[in-house]
Amino acid sequence: GSERMAGGAPRKWKSVKAMQEAIDAYFESCKGTPLMIDGDVATDKYGRPIILDEKPPTVTGLALSLGFTGRQALIDYQARPEFADTVTRAKSRCEEYAESRLYDKDGANGAKFSLGCNFGWREVNETKISTDSVKVVIDV
């Protein structure tokens, strides 16, 4: 097998296992770290740990963490049979995060944007009312 991809660029990832470890490290880094006060995890008024440096996992963030120039380069790897499952699963983890944020008001708009751009989701408006079926009668 050739070590060069189309266009003559050297392959970034030679082993699926190495890429998977880097992917796991990226998702781990997104979780952030709990705020510690006197050796204890600080919590908010609801008793939830206060997390610092938490960031949403995104397809572009994942691609950059893997040393790619952007999301398209990662998607190109998805087309390679040996990397297809690894990249698809990683993208699904980003999708699942965005999907879960649809249920909280702070993240919903960003989540909708990400799901539309990266995962082909489309918002369907079910409440369209056909105007021809509604007759408005005005008595003069």
DSSP file (Angstrom, degrees, kcal/mol; ACC not computed):
  #  RESIDUE AA STRUCTURE BP1 BP2  ACC     N-H-->O    O-->H-N    N-H-->O    O-->H-N    TCO  KAPPA ALPHA  PHI   PSI    X-CA   Y-CA   Z-CA
    1    1 A G              0   0    0      0, 0.0     2,-0.2     0, 0.0     0, 0.0   0.000 360.0 360.0 360.0 144.8    0.0    0.0    0.0
    2    2 A S        -     0   0    0      1,-0.1     0, 0.0     2,-0.1     0, 0.0  -0.504 360.0-146.5 -77.8 145.4    1.1    3.5   -0.8
    3    3 A E  S    S+     0   0    0     -2,-0.2     8,-2.2     2,-0.1     2,-0.4   0.391  77.6  81.4 -89.7   3.5    1.9    5.8    2.2
    4    4 A R  B     -A   10   0A   0      6,-0.2     2,-0.1     7,-0.0    -2,-0.1  -0.895  68.1-146.0-114.5 140.7    0.6    8.8    0.2
    5    5 A M    >   -     0   0    0      4,-2.7     3,-1.8    -2,-0.4     4,-0.3  -0.412  49.5 -60.7 -90.1 173.6   -3.0    9.9   -0.3
    6    6 A A  G >  S+     0   0    0      1,-0.3     3,-0.5     2,-0.2    -1,-0.2  -0.226 127.2  34.8 -51.5 139.6   -4.4   11.5   -3.4
    7    7 A G  G 3  S-     0   0    0      1,-0.2    -1,-0.3    -3,-0.1    -2,-0.0   0.422 124.5 -87.8  89.6  -2.4   -2.6   14.8   -4.1
    8    8 A G  G <  S+     0   0    0     -3,-1.8    -1,-0.2     1,-0.3    -2,-0.2   0.522  80.2 146.7  82.1   4.9    0.7   13.5   -2.8
    9    9 A A    <   -     0   0    0     -3,-0.5    -4,-2.7    -4,-0.3    -1,-0.3  -0.570  53.6-113.1 -76.2 136.7    0.1   14.4    0.8
   10   10 A P  B     -A    4   0A   0      0, 0.0    -6,-0.2     0, 0.0     2,-0.2  -0.383  39.5 -98.3 -65.4 147.3    1.7   11.9    3.3
   11   11 A R        -     0   0    0     -8,-2.2     3,-0.1     1,-0.2    -7,-0.0  -0.461  26.2-156.7 -68.3 133.2   -0.9   10.0    5.3
   12   12 A K  S    S+     0   0    0      1,-0.2     2,-0.5    -2,-0.2    -1,-0.2   0.894  81.1  39.0 -74.2 -42.0   -1.4   11.5    8.8
   13   13 A W        +     0   0    0      1,-0.1    -1,-0.2     5,-0.0     3,-0.1  -0.942  53.0 171.0-119.7 119.8   -2.7    8.3   10.4
   14   14 A K  S    S+     0   0    0     -2,-0.5     2,-0.4     1,-0.2    -1,-0.1   0.718  71.1  47.7 -95.5 -25.3   -1.2    4.9    9.6
   15   15 A S     >  -     0   0    0      1,-0.1     4,-1.8    68,-0.0    -1,-0.2  -0.956  63.4-148.6-125.4 138.3   -3.0    3.0   12.2
   16   16 A V  H  > S+     0   0    0     -2,-0.4     4,-2.8     1,-0.2     5,-0.2   0.878 101.9  57.2 -62.9 -39.5   -6.7    2.9   13.2
   17   17 A K  H  > S+     0   0    0      1,-0.2     4,-2.2     2,-0.2    -1,-0.2   0.909 106.4  48.2 -61.2 -44.3   -5.7    2.2   16.8
   18   18 A A  H  > S+     0   0    0      1,-0.2     4,-1.9     2,-0.2    -1,-0.2   0.910 112.8  48.4 -63.7 -41.9   -3.6    5.3   17.1
   19   19 A M  H  X S+     0   0    0     -4,-1.8     4,-2.4     1,-0.2    -2,-0.2   0.914 109.6  52.5 -64.6 -41.7   -6.3    7.4   15.6
   20   20 A Q  H  X S+     0   0    0     -4,-2.8     4,-2.6     1,-0.2    -2,-0.2   0.891 108.0  51.3 -61.8 -39.9   -8.9    5.9   18.0
   21   21 A E  H  X S+     0   0    0     -4,-2.2     4,-2.1     1,-0.2    -1,-0.2   0.909 111.3  47.6 -62.9 -41.2   -6.7    6.8   21.0
   22   22 A A  H  X S+     0   0    0     -4,-1.9     4,-1.9     2,-0.2    -2,-0.2   0.873 111.2  51.3 -66.9 -37.2   -6.4   10.4   19.7
   23   23 A I  H  X S+     0   0    0     -4,-2.4     4,-2.2     2,-0.2     5,-0.2   0.930 110.0  48.9 -63.7 -46.3  -10.2   10.5   19.2
   24   24 A D  H  X S+     0   0    0     -4,-2.6     4,-2.3     1,-0.2    -2,-0.2   0.896 109.8  52.5 -60.9 -40.0  -10.8    9.3   22.8
   25   25 A A  H  X S+     0   0    0     -4,-2.1     4,-2.4     1,-0.2    -1,-0.2   0.886 107.6  52.5 -63.4 -38.5   -8.3   11.9   24.1
   26   26 A Y  H  X S+     0   0    0     -4,-1.9     4,-1.4     2,-0.2    -2,-0.2   0.948 110.8  45.3 -62.3 -48.7  -10.2   14.6   22.2
   27   27 A F  H  X S+     0   0    0     -4,-2.2     4,-0.8     1,-0.2    -1,-0.2   0.875 112.2  53.0 -64.4 -35.6  -13.6   13.7   23.7
   28   28 A E  H >< S+     0   0    0     -4,-2.3     3,-0.9     1,-0.2     4,-0.4   0.917 107.0  52.1 -62.7 -43.4  -11.9   13.4   27.2
   29   29 A S  H >< S+     0   0    0     -4,-2.4     3,-0.9     1,-0.2    -1,-0.2   0.793 102.2  60.9 -65.6 -27.5  -10.5   16.9   26.8
   30   30 A C  H 3< S+     0   0    0     -4,-1.4    25,-2.3     1,-0.2    -1,-0.2   0.767  91.1  68.3 -69.3 -24.9  -14.0   18.2   26.0
   31   31 A K  T << S-     0   0    0     -3,-0.9    -1,-0.2    -4,-0.8    23,-0.2   0.721  92.3-154.2 -69.4 -19.8  -15.3   17.1   29.4
   32   32 A G    <   -     0   0    0     -3,-0.9    21,-0.2    -4,-0.4    -1,-0.2  -0.195  22.3 -74.6  72.9-172.4  -13.2   19.8   31.1
   33   33 A T  E     -B   52   0B   0     19,-2.1    19,-3.4    -4,-0.0    21,-0.1  -0.968  41.7-108.8-127.9 142.6  -12.0   19.4   34.7
   34   34 A P  E     -B   51   0B   0      0, 0.0     2,-0.4     0, 0.0    17,-0.2  -0.405  36.5-110.2 -68.8 144.0  -14.0   19.8   38.0
   35   35 A L        -     0   0    0     15,-3.3     7,-3.4     7,-0.3     2,-0.4  -0.610  35.4-152.6 -72.1 125.8  -13.3   22.9   40.1
   36   36 A M  E     -C   41   0C   0     -2,-0.4     2,-0.4     5,-0.2     5,-0.2  -0.874  15.4-176.4-106.2 133.1  -11.5   21.8   43.3
   37   37 A I  E >  S-C   40   0C   0      3,-3.3     3,-1.7    -2,-0.4    -2,-0.0  -0.971  77.5 -19.9-128.5 117.4  -11.7   23.7   46.5
   38   38 A D  T 3  S-     0   0    0     -2,-0.4    -1,-0.1     1,-0.3     3,-0.1   0.885 128.7 -50.9  52.8  43.1   -9.6   22.4   49.4
   39   39 A G  T 3  S+     0   0    0      1,-0.2     2,-0.3     0, 0.0    -1,-0.3   0.447 119.9 104.9  79.8  -0.8   -9.4   19.0   47.8
   40   40 A D  E <  S-C   37   0C   0     -3,-1.7    -3,-3.3     0, 0.0     2,-0.5  -0.838  78.7-106.9-112.6 152.4  -13.1   18.7   47.2
   41   41 A V  E     -C   36   0C   0     -2,-0.3    -5,-0.2    -5,-0.2     2,-0.2  -0.639  37.6-129.1 -74.9 124.0  -15.1   19.0   44.0
   42   42 A A        -     0   0    0     -7,-3.4     8,-2.7    -2,-0.5     2,-0.3  -0.495  27.5-161.5 -73.2 143.0  -17.0   22.3   44.1
   43   43 A T  B     -D   49   0D   0      6,-0.3     2,-0.1    -2,-0.2    -1,-0.0  -0.882  13.8-121.4-126.0 157.6  -20.7   22.1   43.3
   44   44 A D    >   -     0   0    0      4,-2.7     3,-2.3    -2,-0.3    -1,-0.1  -0.196  50.4 -81.1 -84.0-175.4  -23.4   24.5   42.3
   45   45 A K  T 3  S+     0   0    0      1,-0.3    -1,-0.1     2,-0.1    -2,-0.0   0.682 132.0  54.7 -65.4 -15.2  -26.6   25.1   44.2
   46   46 A Y  T 3  S-     0   0    0      2,-0.1    -1,-0.3     3,-0.0     0, 0.0   0.382 120.1-108.0 -95.6   3.5  -28.1   21.9   42.7
   47   47 A G  S <  S+     0   0    0     -3,-2.3    -2,-0.1     1,-0.3     3,-0.0   0.595  74.0 139.3  82.8  10.1  -25.2   19.8   43.9
   48   48 A R        -     0   0    0      1,-0.1    -4,-2.7     0, 0.0    -1,-0.3  -0.697  61.1-102.9 -88.0 140.8  -23.8   19.4   40.4
   49   49 A P  B     -D   43   0D   0      0, 0.0     2,-0.6     0, 0.0    -6,-0.3  -0.308  30.8-122.5 -59.7 142.1  -20.0   19.6   40.0
   50   50 A I        -     0   0    0     -8,-2.7   -15,-3.3   -15,-0.3     2,-0.4  -0.795  31.1-156.6 -87.4 121.1  -18.7   22.9   38.6
   51   51 A I  E     -B   34   0B   0     -2,-0.6     3,-0.3   -17,-0.2     2,-0.3  -0.847   3.9-154.7-107.0 132.5  -16.7   22.1   35.5
   52   52 A L  E    S+B   33   0B   0    -19,-3.4   -19,-2.1    -2,-0.4    -2,-0.0  -0.753  72.9  10.2-101.6 150.9  -14.0   24.3   34.0
   53   53 A D  S    S+     0   0    0     -2,-0.3   -21,-0.3   -21,-0.2     2,-0.2   0.711  79.5 162.0  59.5  24.2  -12.8   24.4   30.4
   54   54 A E        -     0   0    0     -3,-0.3    -1,-0.2   -23,-0.2   -23,-0.2  -0.568  12.8-179.5 -72.9 137.1  -15.7   22.2   29.2
   55   55 A K        -     0   0    0    -25,-2.3   -23,-0.1    -2,-0.2     3,-0.0  -0.994  31.8-104.7-138.7 148.2  -16.2   22.5   25.4
   56   56 A P        -     0   0    0      0, 0.0     2,-0.4     0, 0.0     5,-0.1  -0.473  36.9-118.2 -69.5 135.2  -18.7   21.0   23.0
   57   57 A P        +     0   0    0      0, 0.0     2,-0.3     0, 0.0    41,-0.2  -0.609  42.2 179.7 -70.6 127.4  -17.2   18.2   20.9
   58   58 A T     >  -     0   0    0     -2,-0.4     4,-2.5     1,-0.1     5,-0.2  -0.887  40.7-118.9-128.0 159.3  -17.5   19.3   17.3
   59   59 A V  H  > S+     0   0    0     -2,-0.3     4,-2.5     2,-0.2     5,-0.1   0.910 117.2  46.3 -63.2 -42.4  -16.5   17.7   14.0
   60   60 A T  H  > S+     0   0    0      2,-0.2     4,-2.7     1,-0.2     5,-0.2   0.922 112.1  50.2 -67.2 -43.4  -14.1   20.5   13.2
   61   61 A G  H  > S+     0   0    0      1,-0.2     4,-2.2     2,-0.2    -2,-0.2   0.905 112.0  48.8 -60.0 -41.2  -12.6   20.5   16.7
   62   62 A L  H  X S+     0   0    0     -4,-2.5     4,-1.4     2,-0.2    -2,-0.2   0.936 111.0  49.9 -61.8 -48.1  -12.1   16.7   16.4
   63   63 A A  H  <>S+     0   0    0     -4,-2.5     5,-2.5     1,-0.2     3,-0.3   0.920 112.3  47.1 -58.6 -45.9  -10.5   17.2   12.9
   64   64 A L  H ><5S+     0   0    0     -4,-2.7     3,-1.6     1,-0.2    -1,-0.2   0.889 108.8  54.2 -64.6 -39.3   -8.1   19.9   14.3
   65   65 A S  H 3<5S+     0   0    0     -4,-2.2    -1,-0.2     1,-0.3    -2,-0.2   0.786 105.8  54.4 -66.2 -25.2   -7.2   17.8   17.3
   66   66 A L  T 3<5S-     0   0    0     -4,-1.4    -1,-0.3    -3,-0.3    -2,-0.2   0.402 124.5-104.7 -88.1   2.9   -6.2   15.0   15.0
   67   67 A G  T < 5S+     0   0    0     -3,-1.6    -3,-0.2     1,-0.3    -2,-0.1   0.579  75.7 137.3  88.4   9.3   -3.9   17.3   13.1
   68   68 A F      < -     0   0    0     -5,-2.5    -1,-0.3    -6,-0.2     3,-0.1  -0.448  62.2-123.8 -83.3 163.3   -6.1   17.8   10.0
   69   69 A T  S    S-     0   0    0      1,-0.2     2,-0.3    -2,-0.1    -5,-0.1   0.691  81.1 -35.9 -79.2 -18.0   -6.6   21.2    8.4
   70   70 A G  S  > S-     0   0    0     -7,-0.1     4,-1.1     1,-0.1     3,-0.5  -0.981  77.4 -64.7 176.8-175.1  -10.4   21.0    8.8
   71   71 A R  H  > S+     0   0    0     -2,-0.3     4,-2.4     1,-0.2     5,-0.2   0.818 119.8  61.7 -66.0 -31.8  -13.4   18.8    8.8
   72   72 A Q  H  > S+     0   0    0      1,-0.2     4,-2.2     2,-0.2    -1,-0.2   0.897 101.1  53.3 -63.4 -38.3  -13.2   17.9    5.1
   73   73 A A  H  > S+     0   0    0     -3,-0.5     4,-1.2     1,-0.2    -1,-0.2   0.876 110.2  48.1 -63.7 -36.7   -9.8   16.2    5.6
   74   74 A L  H  X S+     0   0    0     -4,-1.1     4,-1.3     2,-0.2     3,-0.3   0.909 109.8  52.0 -67.5 -42.2  -11.4   14.1    8.3
   75   75 A I  H  X S+     0   0    0     -4,-2.4     4,-0.8     1,-0.2    -2,-0.2   0.850 103.5  58.8 -63.4 -34.5  -14.3   13.2    6.1
   76   76 A D  H >< S+     0   0    0     -4,-2.2     3,-0.8     1,-0.2     4,-0.3   0.882 103.8  51.8 -60.8 -37.5  -11.9   12.1    3.4
   77   77 A Y  H >< S+     0   0    0     -4,-1.2     3,-1.8    -3,-0.3     6,-0.3   0.833  98.5  65.0 -67.0 -31.0  -10.5    9.6    5.9
   78   78 A Q  H 3< S+     0   0    0     -4,-1.3    -1,-0.2     1,-0.3    -2,-0.2   0.779  94.8  60.8 -61.9 -25.8  -14.0    8.3    6.5
   79   79 A A  T << S+     0   0    0     -4,-0.8    -1,-0.3    -3,-0.8    -2,-0.2   0.619  83.3  92.8 -77.6 -12.5  -14.0    7.2    2.9
   80   80 A R  S X> S-     0   0    0     -3,-1.8     3,-1.5    -4,-0.3     4,-1.4  -0.728  79.2-136.3 -84.1 124.0  -11.0    4.9    3.6
   81   81 A P  H 3> S+     0   0    0      0, 0.0     4,-0.5     0, 0.0     3,-0.4   0.849 100.7  50.8 -51.1 -42.7  -12.4    1.4    4.4
   82   82 A E  H 34 S+     0   0    0      1,-0.2     4,-0.3     2,-0.1    -4,-0.1   0.760 119.3  36.8 -71.6 -21.3  -10.1    0.8    7.4
   83   83 A F  H <> S+     0   0    0     -3,-1.5     4,-2.6    -6,-0.3     5,-0.3   0.516  90.8  95.2-102.4  -7.2  -10.9    4.1    9.0
   84   84 A A  H  X S+     0   0    0     -4,-1.4     4,-2.6    -3,-0.4     5,-0.2   0.902  87.5  42.2 -55.6 -50.2  -14.6    4.3    8.1
   85   85 A D  H  X S+     0   0    0     -4,-0.5     4,-2.7     1,-0.2     5,-0.2   0.920 114.9  50.7 -64.0 -43.8  -16.0    2.9   11.3
   86   86 A T  H  > S+     0   0    0     -4,-0.3     4,-1.9     1,-0.2    -2,-0.2   0.926 116.1  40.0 -61.2 -47.7  -13.7    4.9   13.6
   87   87 A V  H  X S+     0   0    0     -4,-2.6     4,-2.6     2,-0.2     5,-0.2   0.902 115.2  52.0 -70.8 -41.4  -14.4    8.2   11.9
   88   88 A T  H  X S+     0   0    0     -4,-2.6     4,-2.2    -5,-0.3    -2,-0.2   0.926 111.2  47.7 -60.7 -44.5  -18.2    7.5   11.6
   89   89 A R  H  X S+     0   0    0     -4,-2.7     4,-1.9    -5,-0.2    -1,-0.2   0.909 111.6  50.4 -63.7 -41.8  -18.4    6.6   15.3
   90   90 A A  H  X S+     0   0    0     -4,-1.9     4,-1.6    -5,-0.2    -2,-0.2   0.918 111.4  47.9 -63.0 -43.6  -16.5    9.8   16.3
   91   91 A K  H  X S+     0   0    0     -4,-2.6     4,-2.4     1,-0.2    -1,-0.2   0.879 109.2  54.5 -65.2 -36.3  -18.8   11.9   14.2
   92   92 A S  H  X S+     0   0    0     -4,-2.2     4,-3.0     1,-0.2    -1,-0.2   0.854 103.7  55.2 -64.9 -34.2  -21.8   10.2   15.7
   93   93 A R  H  X S+     0   0    0     -4,-1.9     4,-1.8     2,-0.2    -1,-0.2   0.896 109.7  46.5 -65.4 -39.0  -20.5   11.1   19.2
   94   94 A C  H  X S+     0   0    0     -4,-1.6     4,-2.3     2,-0.2    -2,-0.2   0.911 113.6  49.4 -65.1 -42.0  -20.4   14.8   18.1
   95   95 A E  H  X S+     0   0    0     -4,-2.4     4,-2.8     1,-0.2    -2,-0.2   0.910 108.9  51.8 -63.3 -43.4  -23.9   14.4   16.7
   96   96 A E  H  X S+     0   0    0     -4,-3.0     4,-2.2     2,-0.2    -1,-0.2   0.885 109.5  50.3 -62.9 -39.1  -25.2   12.7   19.9
   97   97 A Y  H  X S+     0   0    0     -4,-1.8     4,-1.6     2,-0.2    -1,-0.2   0.954 112.8  45.5 -62.5 -49.3  -23.8   15.6   21.9
   98   98 A A  H  X S+     0   0    0     -4,-2.3     4,-0.7     1,-0.2    -2,-0.2   0.898 111.8  52.9 -61.2 -40.6  -25.4   18.2   19.7
   99   99 A E  H >< S+     0   0    0     -4,-2.8     3,-1.0     1,-0.2     4,-0.3   0.905 107.3  51.3 -61.5 -42.0  -28.7   16.2   19.7
  100  100 A S  H >< S+     0   0    0     -4,-2.2     3,-1.2     1,-0.3    -1,-0.2   0.832 103.5  59.4 -66.6 -30.6  -28.7   16.2   23.5
  101  101 A R  H >< S+     0   0    0     -4,-1.6     3,-1.8     1,-0.3     6,-0.3   0.679  85.0  78.1 -73.0 -15.9  -28.2   19.9   23.6
  102  102 A L  T << S+     0   0    0     -3,-1.0    -1,-0.3    -4,-0.7    -2,-0.2   0.774  90.4  58.2 -59.6 -22.7  -31.5   20.5   21.7
  103  103 A Y  T <  S+     0   0    0     -3,-1.2     2,-0.4    -4,-0.3    -1,-0.3   0.477  96.5  68.1 -90.9  -2.2  -33.2   19.8   25.0
  104  104 A D  S X> S-     0   0    0     -3,-1.8     4,-1.2     1,-0.1     3,-0.7  -0.970  77.9-136.8-120.4 138.6  -31.5   22.6   26.9
  105  105 A K  T 34 S+     0   0    0     -2,-0.4     4,-0.4     1,-0.2    -1,-0.1   0.782  98.4  57.8 -64.5 -28.8  -32.3   26.2   26.0
  106  106 A D  T 34 S+     0   0    0      1,-0.2     4,-0.3     2,-0.1    -1,-0.2   0.882 117.4  30.7 -68.3 -37.0  -28.7   27.5   26.2
  107  107 A G  T <> S+     0   0    0     -3,-0.7     4,-2.5    -6,-0.3     5,-0.2   0.510  91.2  96.8-100.3  -4.5  -27.4   25.1   23.6
  108  108 A A  H  X S+     0   0    0     -4,-1.2     4,-2.5     1,-0.2     5,-0.2   0.882  84.2  46.6 -60.1 -44.9  -30.4   24.6   21.3
  109  109 A N  H  > S+     0   0    0     -4,-0.4     4,-2.1     1,-0.2    -1,-0.2   0.928 115.7  45.0 -66.5 -43.6  -29.6   27.1   18.6
  110  110 A G  H  > S+     0   0    0     -4,-0.3     4,-2.5     1,-0.2    -1,-0.2   0.889 113.0  52.4 -63.7 -38.4  -26.0   26.1   18.2
  111  111 A A  H  X S+     0   0    0     -4,-2.5     4,-2.7     2,-0.2     5,-0.2   0.914 108.1  50.4 -64.4 -43.3  -27.0   22.4   18.2
  112  112 A K  H  X S+     0   0    0     -4,-2.5     4,-2.1    -5,-0.2    -1,-0.2   0.914 111.3  49.4 -60.4 -42.7  -29.6   23.0   15.4
  113  113 A F  H  X S+     0   0    0     -4,-2.1     4,-2.7     2,-0.2     5,-0.3   0.936 112.8  46.5 -61.8 -47.2  -26.9   24.8   13.4
  114  114 A S  H  X>S+     0   0    0     -4,-2.5     4,-2.9     1,-0.2     5,-0.6   0.915 112.8  48.6 -62.9 -44.6  -24.4   21.9   13.9
  115  115 A L  H  X5S+     0   0    0     -4,-2.7     6,-2.5     1,-0.2     4,-1.0   0.865 114.0  47.5 -66.1 -35.1  -26.9   19.2   13.1
  116  116 A G  H  X5S+     0   0    0     -4,-2.1     4,-0.6    -5,-0.2    -2,-0.2   0.930 120.6  35.7 -69.4 -45.7  -28.0   21.0   10.0
  117  117 A C  H  <5S+     0   0    0     -4,-2.7    -2,-0.2    -5,-0.2    -3,-0.2   0.927 129.4  28.4 -75.3 -46.0  -24.5   21.7    8.7
  118  118 A N  H  <5S+     0   0    0     -4,-2.9    -3,-0.2    -5,-0.3    -2,-0.1   0.755 130.9  29.1 -92.1 -25.9  -22.6   18.6    9.7
  119  119 A F  H  <<S-     0   0    0     -4,-1.0    -3,-0.2    -5,-0.6    -1,-0.1   0.314  98.9-114.7-125.2   7.1  -25.2   15.8    9.8
  120  120 A G     <  +     0   0    0     -4,-0.6    -4,-0.2     1,-0.2     2,-0.2   0.683  55.6 160.1  71.4  17.6  -27.8   16.9    7.2
  121  121 A W        -     0   0    0     -6,-2.5     2,-0.4    -7,-0.1    -1,-0.2  -0.494  21.0-162.4 -72.1 144.6  -30.6   17.4    9.7
  122  122 A R        -     0   0    0     -2,-0.2     2,-0.5     2,-0.0    -1,-0.0  -0.990  18.7-124.9-127.8 137.6  -33.5   19.6    8.4
  123  123 A E        -     0   0    0     -2,-0.4     2,-0.5   -11,-0.0    -2,-0.0  -0.691  26.0-160.1 -80.3 126.9  -36.1   21.4   10.5
  124  124 A V        -     0   0    0     -2,-0.5     2,-0.9     2,-0.0    -2,-0.0  -0.932   9.7-144.0-111.2 125.2  -39.5   20.4    9.3
  125  125 A N    >   -     0   0    0     -2,-0.5     3,-0.6     1,-0.2    -2,-0.0  -0.787  16.8-177.7 -91.2 109.9  -42.4   22.6   10.2
  126  126 A E  T 3  S+     0   0    0     -2,-0.9    -1,-0.2     1,-0.2    -2,-0.0   0.595  70.6  70.9 -81.5 -11.3  -45.4   20.4   10.8
  127  127 A T  T 3   +     0   0    0      2,-0.1     2,-0.3     0, 0.0    -1,-0.2   0.038  61.0 140.4-101.5  28.4  -47.9   23.2   11.5
  128  128 A K    <   -     0   0    0     -3,-0.6     2,-0.6     1,-0.0     0, 0.0  -0.543  37.8-155.4 -71.6 128.8  -48.2   24.6    8.0
  129  129 A I        -     0   0    0     -2,-0.3     2,-0.4     5,-0.0    -2,-0.1  -0.920  14.6-128.4-108.7 126.0  -51.7   25.6    7.3
  130  130 A S    >   -     0   0    0     -2,-0.6     3,-0.6     1,-0.2     4,-0.3  -0.581  13.0-153.9 -74.1 125.4  -52.9   25.7    3.7
  131  131 A T  G >  S+     0   0    0     -2,-0.4     3,-1.2     1,-0.2    -1,-0.2   0.787  87.2  65.8 -74.3 -25.9  -54.5   29.0    3.0
  132  132 A D  G 3  S+     0   0    0      1,-0.3    -1,-0.2     3,-0.1    -2,-0.0   0.813  98.0  54.6 -67.0 -25.3  -56.7   27.8    0.2
  133  133 A S  G <  S+     0   0    0     -3,-0.6     2,-0.6     1,-0.1    -1,-0.3   0.584  95.7  77.6 -84.4  -6.6  -58.7   25.6    2.6
  134  134 A V    <   -     0   0    0     -3,-1.2     2,-0.6    -4,-0.3    -1,-0.1  -0.903  64.9-165.7-107.3 118.6  -59.5   28.5    4.9
  135  135 A K        -     0   0    0     -2,-0.6     2,-0.6     2,-0.0    -3,-0.1  -0.889   5.7-155.7-103.2 125.0  -62.2   30.8    3.7
  136  136 A V        -     0   0    0     -2,-0.6     2,-0.6     2,-0.0    -2,-0.0  -0.881   8.2-165.0-102.4 121.5  -62.5   34.1    5.4
  137  137 A V        -     0   0    0     -2,-0.6     2,-0.6     2,-0.0    -2,-0.0  -0.914   1.9-167.5-109.4 122.9  -66.0   35.6    5.2
  138  138 A I        -     0   0    0     -2,-0.6     2,-0.5     2,-0.0    -2,-0.0  -0.935  12.5-145.7-111.6 120.1  -66.4   39.3    6.1
  139  139 A D              0   0    0     -2,-0.6    -2,-0.0     1,-0.1     0, 0.0  -0.706 360.0 360.0 -83.5 127.2  -69.9   40.6    6.6
  140  140 A V              0   0    0     -2,-0.5    -1,-0.1     0, 0.0    -2,-0.0   0.425 360.0 360.0 -99.2 360.0  -70.2   44.1    5.4
